[in-house]
């Protein structure tokens, strides 16, 4: 990882911060900046030129959010964000999308995002897809991670499907060697989970056999967070190293 790495992240809701990778990147002396879409004035359209110049970003991390990527009428900045993403990705630069972020990358590249048949909220198992090419990002055969979604992405054209489970088939994908899209939340920490629970007004809209209660989530042991955090750190190193090659 190069010194003085310029990392930019897109944040869509107030209660969903940078998560576990903040400390990891700070250990590598990264310079971290953010675009907080939730804080933008609602009465003034977002100009794409107000976003960072793509040349000034070494790594982009796109966080989650409660909105749908399809809800451009209520969140007009989504259209601008997707335009910027296409510009950034066309240059072959490294990017990681987490939950809504993974959906945004997929949708910006023409893949559909739709309602998943079942909602997922809580700790669930995910498995590596069989017969993934050897050069791709390496995942454990089975791992447990935090889920928090009602929608799912289609795998973008030209991308490689990396992970799945029985509830939501498309859990992770890779584009080239510089882009990784996650449906789950590998960045979650005890602190960010607390923020999720305090700020997510959509919690009451989740139900079903794959939805854990607020009480269950509050009792999450600290060991639950480790594997996802490690996967995300490895993902950051992967997209940076492969882009530098």
C-alpha positions, -999 to +999 in steps of 0.1 A: +000+000+000+016+033-011+022+060+014-001+090+016-029+071-001-059+094-009-090+076+001-125+091-005-157+076+008-193+083-001-217+083+029-254+082+023-270+084+058-259+100+090-259+068+110-236+048+088-199+058+092-167+044+078-166+013+100-136-010+106-114+001+077-109+036+091-083+024+116-068+000+091-063+029+066-050+053+092-024+028+102-011+031+066-011+069+068-040+073+044-055+107+039-093+102+042-120+125+029-157+121+024-188+132+005-218+132+028-248+131+005-273+131+034-260+166+044-265+182+009-290+211+007-323+196-005-332+228-024-301+229-046-292+203-072-258+186-069-233+195-096-210+167-105-181+191-104-188+195-066-176+159-062-138+152-061-118+151-093-113+114-101-076+120-105-075+130-068-088+097-055-066+066-051-093+045-035-131+050-034-152+033-007-190+035-011-210+030+020-245+017+025-278+035+031-316+030+036-326+043+002-329+024-031-306+031-060-338+033-080-352+062-059-337+091-079-370+111-077-366+114-039-328+115-039-318+133-071-281+132-061-282+094-069-281+102-106-251+124-102-233+099-080-238+072-107-225+095-134-194+102-113-190+065-106-190+057-143-163+084-149-142+070-120-145+033-130-138+040-167-103+050-156-097+015-140-093+030-105-099+009-073-133+009-057-152-010-030-190-009-026-206-020+006-243-030+005-260+000-011-225+008-024-223-025-042-257-019-056-247+015-068-216+003-087-237-025-103-265-001-113-242+026-126-228-001-149-262-011-162-271-040-139-306-041-123-312-037-086-345-051-074-364-063-043-350-095-029-375-122-023-365-123+014-351-096+036-318-102+054-309-085+087-284-099+112-256-124+112-259-149+084-237-174+066-222-168+032-202-191+010-177-187-017-190-196-052-177-228-067-151-226-096-141-189-091-109-183-112-077-185-092-067-149-099-098-135-082-101-122-047-098-151-023-126-157+001-130-184+029-152-213+018-178-203+045-180-171+066-205-153+088-212-116+082-237-088+089-266-084+065-290-054+063-309-052+031-342-056+013-328-053-023-302-072-043-280-064-073-277-084-105-241-092-113-228-065-138-219-076-173-183-088-174-181-092-136-173-124-117-197-137-091-177-144-059-202-152-030-237-164-023-261-178+002-296-194+000-314-162+009-298-139-016-278-154-044-257-124-053-236-115-023-203-103-038-188-097-072-155-086-088-149-064-118-115-066-133-090-066-105-099-031-092-135-033-081-152-054-054-189-051-047-204-065-014-241-070-006-233-076+031-215-053+056-179-064+063-171-030+078-195-034+107-180-030+143-198-029+176-198+009+175-212+011+140-238-015+148-249+006+177-252+036+153-272+015+129-297+005+156-300+041+169-304+058+135-322+033+112-358+043+112-364+015+086-358-012+112-396-016+117-400-024+080-379-056+083-396-089+090-393-126+082-374-157+091-340-141+081-344-110+102-329-109+137-345-087+164-329-055+178-324-074+211-305-102+194-283-077+175-275-058+207-261-090+222-237-097+193-204-110+206-173-091+196-159-122+179-188-119+153-172-088+137-137-101+132-140-122+101-159-095+080-134-068+091-105-090+080-122-097+046-126-060+040-090-052+049-078-079+025-102-065-001-087-031+002-052-045-002-063-066-031-077-038-052-048-015-045-021-041-052-038-053-084-043-018-096-006-009-090+006-040-109 
